[in-house]
Structure formats: C-alpha cells, structure tokens
Amino acid sequence: MTVVGDFGRVPGLAPGLAPVSAPVSACPACAVVPAAERIAAMRAERDGRIMLSLPLAHCAACISTVEGALQRVDGVRSARVNLTLKRVSVEAAPDVTAAALIAVLAAEGQEAHELDPGLLSATETDRQGRDLLMRLGVAFFSMMNVMLLSVAVWSGAEAATRDLFHWISAAIALPTVIFAGQPFFKSAWASLRAGRLGMDVPISLALILATSISIFETWMAGHQAYFDAAVMLCFFLLAGRYLDHRTRAIARSAAEELAALEVPRALVLVDGAEVETAISAVVPGDLVLVRPGARMPVDGVVIRGASEVDRSLLTGETLPVRAGTGTVVSAGEVNLTGPLTLRVTAAGKDSSLHRMADLVAVAEGAKTRYTSLADRAAKLYSPLVHILSFSAFGYWMWATGGDLRHAINISAAVLIITCPCALGLAVPAVITSASGKLFRKGLLIKHGTALERLAEVDTVIFDKTGTLTLGVPELAALDQPDAAIAVAAALAAGSSHPLARALADGATAAGIVPAAVSDIREAPGHGVEGLWQGGRVRLGRADWCGAESMAATATYLALDGATHAFAFSDRPRPGAAEAVGALKAAGMRIELLSGDSEAPVRDLAARLGISDWRAGVLPAEKAARVTALTAEGRKVLMVGDGLNDTAALAAAHVSISPATALDAARVASDIVLLGQDMSPIADAVRIGRQSARRMVENFVISGGYNVVAVPLALAGAATPLAAALAMSLSSITVSLNAMRLK
Amino acid sequence: MEILTILIPVSLFLGGIGLLAFLWAMKSKQFDDPDGDAERILTKDWDDRPKP
C-alpha cells in the first residue's frame, strides 16, 4: 500500500462525510441538459474566492512574499494572509486557478494547498465567539467600575454617599446583567423547558435574585448590595464560556481545514472532453477519468484501461489489486499505474464512502452518552444549591418571625457564594491548557470530553496498515545477485509504482548502479519491461514474469529465463515503537488487529513487541472485538486510519486517527494525529490522565471555598466583601492550578 | 464630597471610552489574526506610501 504518506492530499479525493453543498440531481434522467450548457455550469461553479493553506508561513517576510507574489498574478484582485490560521484568501477573476497560484507560491518557496472555501465559510465569521467576547468585554468594564464604587462602600462610606454609590452601581450593573447574562438565561430557560436542572439554572437564579434584591435594598437605603458580586459572577462565568468556545473553535477549524484540503473533484468526460467537476455534480452514468496516483472519487465500473488499485484504506490489505475492464471499484481506492475510465454507479451521498455516515451517526450517539466530569459535578451541585438556599430562606423566615427582606437577603447570599464561578472555570481552563499543549505536540483534540475519556483508557487497539506503518513499502532484503538488482533498479526507475520506487531507492541506498536498459515501457496493471543486452527483461507481477508467487508483498524480475523475487515490508511509522513501549510501560493491554495477511502482521508485531495480534480481521470483527472488550468492562482506545477501522473507531471509548486517514475515519475519531510521528500518543494518554486529575482537584478546591463560605452565608454573616473575595480567590486558584499541566 | 459629582462621571466616561474602543476593535476584525498583525507591523512594504 502506498497511499497514505504522499497521496493523502491529492485533489480528486473522495468527499467522505463532509456535507455536500449542492444537492445531487434528484432524477438521473433529468441530466439531459445539452453538454455544452453543463460544461459551462460546471466551470461557473469554481470562480470567485480561492483559499490556500500555507503550512509553512510563520513570519513577517512570509506575509510580504505571499501577498506580493499573488498580487502580481494577472486577474488577482486582492490577497490577504491570515497568519493565525496559516491561510491566504484570494479574490480573483474566474480564469485564475488554484493550481496556478500554488505554482506561483512554490516558485517563492512557499508550500500551499488548496482549501475548499465552501467548507470553511462557517469559521470565517465566527459570530458566536465574537458575541461572547463582546459580552465579556462589557462585563469586564462594569465589573471594574462597580468594584471601584464597592471599595468605597466596604471601606465605610455612609448614609447619602453609600446610597449614591449604590444607585450608580445599579445603573451600571442592571444593563450589564441583562446584556451579559443572556447566554446563561437562554440556556437555563432551554434546560427548564426540557425539565432538567442544569448548571445554568442556579447561575441565572443567582444573577436575577442578586440584582433584584440589591435594587430593592438600594431603594430602601439598605446597607448591603450585591451588584459587584452579580457582575463579577457574569464576568468569570463568561470567561469560562469563552475559553471553552475558543478551544472548540480552534479544534473545529483545524478539523474543517483537514476536510477542506481534500477538494472533492472528479474529471468527467463530457463528449470526449475532460471537465473538472465538483463531486456533487457527478451523476450515475457519467464517465470519469482517474489518473494514476489519484483516488477514486466515486463508485464505478472500469470500462477502459488497465491498472492496479490500492484498497488498503478500505480493507487494510497492503497488496495492490489488479483492475481492468469490468472491475468494480469504490470511492477511496487509489489508482496506481495506468489511467482508468469509470462508468459511475454511485456518486456523492450514495457512494460506499458516504454510507459510512450511518456508522458515524451511531458513534456520535455513543459519545454523547458519556457523562463528563463537569456534568457529574453539575448533577450533584445544582440540587444541593437550591436546597441550601431555600432552607436558609425557610429557616430565617421562621427565626425572624416573617422578616421577608432579611430571609431573601440571606438566601441570595447563599446562592451567590455557592455559585460556580470556579466550577465554570474548572473544566474549560484545564481543557484549554491541555489541548494547547497537545496541539503543539501535533495532536488535535476534536471532542471536549476526549481528554477525560483518554484518562480512563486501559486497553489500546492498533490497526496496522497506515497507522503503525506508513503504508510505504521498503525493500526487505537484497539477497539477489548484483547484476539482477542492477537490471531491476533500471526497470524500476521507469515506473511510478510504489513497489518500483521502493526497489529503486533500495538499490541506490545499497550503492548499486542501475544497468543500461533500453526501450523501457510500462504495461499498466502488469509491470515494466525493457531490453537489456539484446534480451527482453520484465519486472512486475508474478504471473506476468512467469514466477512462483510468494506469500509476502513482492515484485518479480524475469531475466535470461530465470526469475528473481524482491520482497517488501511495510515501513513502521516513526515513533511507533516508542509509543507502544510507553503505553506498555503505563500498564496498558495492547492489541494489533489488521485486515492484512498473516506474514506482514506477524513481522510487525514482533518488531514492535506486541504479543497480542490477529491478521485478516474483517471490519465488523474489529468493531465486535472492541464491543466485546467494552462488555468486559475495559475502556478501549482505538487507533486506526482506514474505512475498515471506522466502525471500531466509533465503538471505542476514545479513538485516534492520523491526519492522513480517510476523512470518514477522522470524523469518527476524537483525536487527530497531525504529524507523521506516533510518539505523541503516549504523551496524550499521560496528559489526559493529568488533566482529569487537575479537573477533580479544581472541583475539590472550589468545593473547599464553599465549605468555608457557605456556613457563614447560612448564618447570615456573609458580607458582599466576603462574597467577592471567595469568588475571585477560588476562580484564580482554579485557573492557576489548570496551568500547572506539564 | 462635592468633588464626587465631577469625578464619578469623569471616571465612567473614561471607562466608557475604553469599552467603545474595545467594541470598535472587535467589530473591525482586529482580533481575527493576532499573530499576523504582530508580524505585519514589522514589514517595510508600505512604509513609503499607504497600501492602495
């Protein structure tokens, strides 16, 4: 298998499960529009804005180079680099193509990849984030002003001065609470209507009660007002909300970028002309041309051409399969040697890749059944707060003989003091800190509770092809005569087949000079042949060269009537051994489940020291194994990349897939490994455990403050100053604790 | 204490300016690319004449 490393970013890739913007034509028969009109329509779809990803951009000079180079291209109206997102967005005339711009940037030494703007539009205007930031800014402004006024009151302002300060505070705090508290009010209302008591119900109650009791006290020229507490509560909770939102937005935009890299296009033959078309516009019955090295964009039947296809992402087999007229191919397979023309049988939503959507939906359902630490804390906490506050109210009503004002004052104080500033920050602060750390190590946390789930893992299941191995073959041993190797190397240099390239590389590394072979010609689907010293030599499949087929992945050389076999093994991913070693050291049970044949799986398991392995596993069996382990009470981490892993990734407690995985697999997994190196997986498990511990610590810390402050509040001894102190101290301690992650 | 009638409006006014500046900065997308803006100030491309 070849694909994963180099071809992962080939345009024309299968669309996977990304939402398709344009609907597929409802009836195939409607596609009787004249061909010319259809070509025009297809071309019109692609003008306007072009987005390119710039993975290497990092400095001021890069910005100038990229913008300058793009501005000089004819037809480009404007180009603007966003360094934070490492993207450039270009406004250009319709005839400017992304490929041309990528070539321009390559000449300037900047690597660029095309992004599908349709998939990215959601992140461009991140309105929700901006909305939260605005409320946060307003809350901060009022908090500071109200706090200044409160300091005067706490330090002993009296009579008219105190009332004046209370009135001014009210004028600032009331609009702030109404404006900045909206996210809490909305979600509290939603949860009440659903008949649940979420975290936001006591928060909203505290905000409303504190503000109204303070206004009442101000009106009655009372001594205590909680305006500062109400506004501070808003500010701290919004800060937690904003952190949470930002972590998720970063993960989402990076995940979207991964999906958008695979611009789903196909080369459709319309009246003999090749037209580049969005997958969504391809209908069954169309003819699609697939060039060597490209992924099948659709399901179809080969009607012309001969080649070999790599099915490893779908089945896990490493050995390429021959394809000729009549072969049925599915979206996601990679065409290796010769061009193929397909008649489309299913495209877009109906293709076999898209049918995986059901599986992913099942996965999402299973993931939402997990109750996060925060949810568990909230479940414990909200009824407790309500009970405490109401019993304080009841007790003081009884004790004071019906002094409503006093009783409400105390129950408001209880609500404010118990209110979860620290609880609201406890989880987001840890997750922000941990996912930032992991992102720098090359891991993208897609799901908010993934870290907590990772902390519970005790079993790790690996897929082989493309996960523990790179999917790039390397020559196992050069045990043939030098003359044969020299001829084989010369023939191999004439082909782009992955085995041929591995052979040529292996020979070069061994210092063997290729022999002088002339008339080299590639026979698609078979191999390469040429003339050497007047005789015909062939390098390729066993049957074509007249050789006995070996069990392992191999290519064969026919030379002077004799045959020589070159065996290949799959190169392990860098860091795979370290990751496996570290996970073992952490006490994990490790299994290797592969769809590949026995010999290569056994070899790799021995190399990495995995004793528990199985070969020839079907996709459904992988998922069944995960389910069986789960039923035994084990928490499984699944690491896999192919379509054959998707069901298992979905069923596992938590899952990781490499960035080169099929996007169906990436969608189903919780964490994406961005680089090639695998060793961050062990770090992820360690950081996951550490952050789960920090979250619990944070809950304990904020609980500790409550244990001290709540009795004071219940006894009616809590002053606004005490409330403000407890609130800010606990929030700050919790944030500092979160930053201790290493 | 009469001084308060001047000081409080003044402090609120100054704080309000800060708030408005923040809102304006956010509306004009100045928080969209913090890394880029930090680097852009170092470029010499438009030192002689403004960007067209």
Interface residues (C-beta under 8 A of the other chain):
Chain A: C59 A60 A61 I63 S64 G68 V81 N82 L83 T84 L85 R130 L133 M134 G137 V138 F141 M144 N145 L148 T161 L164 I168 I172
Chain B: M1 L4 I8 S11 L12 G15 G16 G18 L19 F22 L23 M26 F31 D32 D33 P34 D35 G36 E39 R40 L42 T43 D45
